[in-house]
Amino acid sequence: MRDLFQEQLRALRARSLDRHLREISSAQGPEVQIAGRRLINFSSNDYLGLANDSRLREAAVAAIGEFGVGAGASRLVSGTQSLHVRLENALARWKGTEAALCFSSGYAAALGTIPALVARNDIILLDKLCHASLIDGAKLSGAILRVFPHNHLGKLENHLEWAQRQHAGKRVLILTESVFSMDGDRAPLRELIELKKHFGALLFLDEAHAVGVIGPNGRGLAAAENLDEDVDVQMGTLSKALGASGGYICGSRDLIEWLINPQRRRPPSWPRR
Ligand SMILES: Cc1ncc(COP(=O)(O)O)c(C=O)c1O
């Protein structure tokens, strides 16, 4: 087995594809300490400098003082503490949605949510530059997956027509980001919403790189364009501009309740469109 890994690593190194974890020996900030040198950090997502903000540090210490460091069980069993509930209420208020649900990371939010929304024989249409968490969530759902070129509305419309023709009655879920992690450009949200309404699809929007920096009170692109009511599922992470760790889904009360009660087979009363 050891030989196998050595071989694989040698092959990676030969193609200069090997990656390394860089140790930072200071707190996050515009400057960080690496290997004894003070360096300017251009590659962080701590957009607002909150990761080491004294107010957040003090709040975290106070929370640990009151609640300790572990939830003791999964949320469903006996691990839902007042802090979770306060955070979810605050997120829903901030995003202007009926409800919110927190996860341990943005990745977990995508993996926990997408397979609850669609199942085998449903359709997922995914922008080519979507983050790995959306891709993994889509694969895990078992739905039929079609990728459209980045922000290409024409190709997306073709896929929607195909789904309507070939998979009539199946649920169609469009997955995209609002500000793209790879290129930093934005999704054409208004046009996406027109398309999803026309074809009766659902829209899942990952606002990971938009919250904190775009829109009123940093609420993201959907709020900036006054379209939040038309986005079915708003996802985000607390690990970038919000300076902490964790992920969330914001949406209707029914959506959040469904995410707590997903079933492999959709109940007959669950509407397809
Ligand atoms: C667009 C996007 N979505 C989701 C995530 C996942 O968030 P987290 O780091 O909280 O798992 C990231 C993180 O890199 C991201 O860039």
The ligand as an ORCA input file, in Angstrom:
! r2SCAN-3c Opt
* xyz 0 1
  C     -18.280     29.140     -3.540
  C     -18.017     28.339     -2.308
  N     -19.014     27.603     -1.809
  C     -18.840     26.854     -0.702
  C     -17.628     26.811     -0.052
  C     -17.477     25.907      1.135
  O     -17.433     26.631      2.321
  P     -16.690     26.059      3.608
  O     -15.260     26.432      3.502
  O     -17.396     26.722      4.758
  O     -16.904     24.574      3.620
  C     -16.562     27.576     -0.526
  C     -15.267     27.534      0.177
  O     -14.214     27.592     -0.355
  C     -16.754     28.350     -1.693
  O     -15.770     29.071     -2.216
*
